[in-house]
Amino acid sequence: MTLPTPLQQLRRELHRHPEVGLHLPDTRERIERELAPLDIELSFSEQLSSIVGVLRGNPTGRAVLLRADMDALPVAEPAGLEYASERPGAMHACGHDLHMAGLVGAARMLAARRDDLEGDVVFMFQPGEERLGGARIMLAEGVLDAAGPRVGAAFAVHVSPGVRGTFLTRSGPTLAGSNELRVRIVGQGGHGSQPHTARNPIPVAAEAVGVMQSFTARRLDPFDPAIITPTVIRAGDAINVIPESVELAATVRNFSAATLARVGSDLVEELEGLARAHGMTAEVSLNIDYPVTVNDGAATEWAVAELAELLGAERVAELPQPIMGSEDFAYVAERVPSTIFMLGASPDGVEPSTAAPNHSPRVVFDDAVLDDQAVALAALAEGWLARGWRALGDRTRVDA
């Protein structure tokens, strides 16, 4: 029996004790205990359970950022895993436990080489990635300037089902923007036995779902797509009462501002017109959750070459297309040149193409990838400080 490595032990401990949201006191305390012996400057927020660490290297005026998210999901984990969640209704179903452990591993490696670092490294441990915008809060608190000079680049690794140990990324739009479409159709309530005396909004809501589903095929450029997925319909409670209104919601994923603007104008107009055609009104809003995650071209080209040299070209591949999932690392990428890699972490015997996806209660990650994850993050930070900054130049966007 192979004993777990220290990073695997940390990951499994974090997996047993998941916390959801912006406030993760136990998780923060556990990560702080790992970082405290490394002589890293640590700072904490009162708004969320974040940790910002600064590792001082040689004073070159350069700094680079490495990021890991910390929060779990409100998902019930099935029994069977030796280190399954011990907190009912919470699970690290998106691999953030691996992200934290991997970044701790990178911090240990870099701390051991601090005398060779040509600048400073900022470690961004971020709660609230799952739709709560924790990165946006940390940016407002100044995480990019934590070392003094603004970081010149940022890197992150996100695990997913895939060939174990393979790093994938691409330049340009890499993960979709995430948005909420909310619709309230207002009719006229009445008795279920007398529909002619009321205006029942439920059949109109059913038509509205059809409009949403067909909009992408009818109105959008197939080479600049969006996904519109209705996920919520909420109306009355009594079976003999026609409700006054119906609420619908859908998730909207996009890769360009132009497509999102089209949804915000044309689809909104169609839904409002549908309600008017039935003598009703529709209140429609489109709210942006996360913008598109855009990998910087020069940063990504440099990072891919760096990892290919370190790990072997067969271990680094280009994503064939962007991913429709979303990430609030997008907010970091809006401000400094950034690259996020996906890291395949399917266990032996699990076919990646049919493996349960991130966010599923059945998803399983092989934490044997942790050493590679830590080595890759440490190499990107050290390499950028020494060499990579020349490829990027000074392109931080202070006012983004």
N, C-alpha and C positions, 0 to 999 in steps of 0.2 A: 504494500500500500504506500503510495507516494504522499508524503506529508505536504500540506499547503505551504506556500511561501509566505513570508511576512505580508506582502501586498495582498495575497489571496485571503489571508486571515483577516486583514482589515476590511477588505471588501465584504466578506461574509458576515462580519460583525455589523457592518453598516446595513447589509441586506436584512438582517434579523430585526433591525430597529428603524424602520423607515418613518419619515415624517413628511407631511404634506404641506405645501404652501410657502409662505414667506418667512415663517417663524419656526425654526428647526433647532431648538436649544440643545437637545442631546447630540444631534449630528454635529453642530458647531463645536461643542465641547470636545467631541471625539477627534475631530480634525485638528483642533487647537493643540491637543495633547501630542499629536504626531508632529506638528510643526515647531512646537516650543523648543525642543532641544537643538534645532538647526541654526540658531542665531539668525533668524529671519525677523525683520520688523513686522509686527502684526498689528492690524487695526480692525475695529469692529464698528458696526452700525447699530443705531437704536431703532431704525426703521425696519430692519430685517436681519436675519441671522447669517449675514455674510461674513466672510473673512477675506481681508486683503493682506497679502504678504509681500514684502519687498526684500529681495536678496541683493545685497550690494556687491558688485564686482569692482573692477578697476574704473576709476572716474573718467569715462570717455564722453559723458553727456548723452549716451544712448540708453534706451530702455526698450524691453520687449515684454509682451503680456501673454501668459498662458491661462486658459480658462477651463473650469469644470463646474457643472451644475450639480446641485445638491438634493433637490426635492424629489420625493416619491410621488406616486399617483394614488388616487382614491380607488384602488382596485383590490379585490379580495384574492389573495394568493391561494391556490389549491394546495392541499397537503401533499407531501411526498419528498420535497427537497430537504436535504439534511439541515440546511440553514435557512429554511423558509421564514417568512415574516412572522414575528410574534405579536404584531399589532394588527388586530382585526380591521379589515377594510382599507389597509394601506400596503403598498407593494412597490418595490423598485422595479417596475415593469418597463422602464425605458433605459436602464443601464447607468443611471446616474451614480449608483454605488461604485461601478467600475471607473467612472470618470473621476470621482474623488480619489479613489485609491491610486489610480494611474498618475494623477497630478501630484499626490504626496510622494510617489516614487520618483517623479521627475525632480521635485524639490530636494529630495535627499541626494540625488546624483549631482545636481547643480551646486548644492551647498558644499559638497565635497570637493568641488572644482572652482570655488569662488575666486581663488587667486588667478585663475586663467580666464575668467569672464571679462569680456571687453565692454562692460556696461552692467546695467541692473536688470533684474527679472522681477516682474510683477505677477503674483499668483492671485487669480480671481476665482474664489470659491463662492458660487452664486446660488442662492435659493430662488424659488419662484419662477423657474423657467417654464413650467407648465401653465401657460396662459395668464400668468400674473405679472409678467414684465419685470422680473427681478433685475435683469441687466440694465433696464432703463433707469431704475432707482440708483443702482451702483454708479452708472455713468453720471447721473446728476450729482452724486456725492463726490465725484472726482477720481474714480478708480484709474482712469487713463493717465492721470498726473500724480499718482501715488508715489512714484519714485523721485519726483521733482520735474525732470524733463518728461514731456509727454511721450508715451510709448510710440515707437515708430512702426510696429506691426503687432498683430495678435494671431494666435494659433489655438485651435481646439481639435479634439478628437471625440467622435461620437460612435459608440458601438452599435452594431445592428446585425441581424442575421446575415450571414455571408461566409465565404470561404475564410476559415480561421487564419488570422494573421495578415490578411490582405488589406492594405490601405487604399481607399478610393476617393477621388475628388475630381473637380473640374474647375475651369475658370468661368467667371461670369455667374449668372443666376444658378444657384446650386440647390437651395431649398425654397419652397414656395412662400409667398406671403399668406398670412392667415387673417381672415376677416369674418365678421358676423353680419348676416343679413337677417333683419327682424321685421316681421310683418304682422300688423294687427288689422284684421278685416272686421268692420263694424256694420252689423245689420240691424235687425229689429227682432227682439225676442218674442216668444209667444208659446202657445200650447202645442204640444207635439201632435195633437189630433187635428189641428187647424192650421196647416202650413200656409194656406192662402191668406191668412190674416197677419202673417209675419214675413220677415225677410231672413231666411236661414243662411247664416254665413258659412256653414260647414260644407255644403256642396261647392261653394265658391273657393273655399280653402283647398278642396281636392283639385279643382281646376288650377289653382295657383301652384300647387306642387308640380303638375304637369308642365306648366309654363316654365318653372325653374329648371326642370329636368331637360327640356328641349331647347332652352335658350342658348346653351353653349354650341349646339350643332347648327342652329339657325342664324346666329348673330355674331359669332366670334371667329376670328382667323384660326384655322386648325393648327397653324405653326406658331401661334401665340395663345395657348389655350388657357382655360380656367376650369376648375371643377366647382360645381354648385350642388351640394348635397343637403337636401332637407333632413333635419334631424329632430325637430320638435314640432308637435302639433298639440295645442292645449285649448280645450273648450269647456262645455258645461259638465255638470255632474249628474243631474237628474235625467233619467231616460225619457221622461214625458215632457221635457221642457226644451224648447228651441232656445239656444243661448243667444245672448246679445252680440257676442263677438267671439272671434277665434284668433289665437296667437300662433304664429309659425316662426320657425327659425331655421337657418341653414348655414353651414360653413362654406365659405368661398375661398378657394385657393387660386393664386395667380402668380405669374412670373414677370409681369410688366405693369407699369402705371397706366398705360394706354388701355389695356384690357380691363383693369379694375375700374377705370373711369367709364368704360362702356357699360359694365355691369351697373355701376352707380347711376347712370343716366337711363339707358334703354330698358333694362330689366325693371327698374323702379317705375318707369313710365308704363310699361306693360301691366304690371301688377295693379297700379292705381287705375288704369283704364279698365281692367277686368272687373274690379269692384264697381266702378261707375256703371258698367254695362248691366249690372244686376241691381242697380239702385242702391248701392252701398258705398262705403268709403274704405280706403286702405291707407293706413299709416305705415310707411316703409322707411327703414333706415339701414345704411350700410356703414358698419363701424370697423376700423382697422385694428386688428389685434397686433400682429407682427408684420413688419415689412418683409420683402424678399431678401433672403440671405445671398449676398453677391460676393463671391470669392474674387479678390483682386487678381488681375491677370499676371502681373509681374511677381507678386508674392507667391502665387500658386505655382507658376513655372519654376521659381527658385526652390520652393519647398518640395515639390515632386522630385526634382533632380537631387536634392539633399538626401531625401529618404531612399531614393533608388540606389544612391551610392552607399548608403549606410546598410540597408537591408537586402539589397539585390533588386534588380529591375523587375523580376517576376513578382515581387511583393507589393508593387505600387502600380495602380491601374487608373485609367480615366473612367469616371462614371459615364455610362452611355447616354444618360439623359438626366435632367434635374429630378429631384425628389419632391413629391407633393406634400411631404411633411414640412413643418415649419420650426423655426428656432429663433429664440430672442438673442442669440449671438449676432443676428442681423443688425441689431442696434450698434454693436461694437464695429461691425464691418462697414457701417455707414460713416464711421468717424476715422478709422485708421485702416490701412491696407491689411487684409485679414484672409485667412484660409482655414476652412474646417474640413477635416478628413473624416470619412466613414471607415470604421474598422470592423471587418468581418469577424464574428465571434460565435459562429455556430459550433456546437460540440460534435465530437465524432459520432457518427451514426445518425446525424440530423441532416437531411437534405436542405440546403439553404433556400432553394426555390420554393419549397413547400413548408418551411419552418414558420411557426407562429411569429407574427410581427411584433415590433415594439408596441407597447401599450396593451398587449394581450395578456391575460392572466397565465397563459400557457407558455409565454416566451421564456427561453432559457439561454443564458450566455455562458460561454466557457471562459472562466477568468484566468486561464493559462495565457491569455493575450496581454495580461497586465504588464509584464516585463517589457514586451515590445512597445506597448503604449507609453510607458514611462520613458524608455530609451528614445522614442521618436520625439516626444515633447521636449525632453532635455536637449536633444540634438538640434532641434529647430531653434530653440532659444539661444543656445550657445553659438550655433552657426550664423544666425542672423546678426547677433552682436558683433561677430568677427568678420563676416563676409557679406551676408545677405542684404545689409542696409545699403550697400553700394548698388545693388540691382534695383532697389526700390526708390532710392533717393528720399528726400524729405517731402512726403505727400500726406501728412496728417491733415485732417480736416477739422480744425478747432471749432468752427462754428456750425458744424453739421447738426 
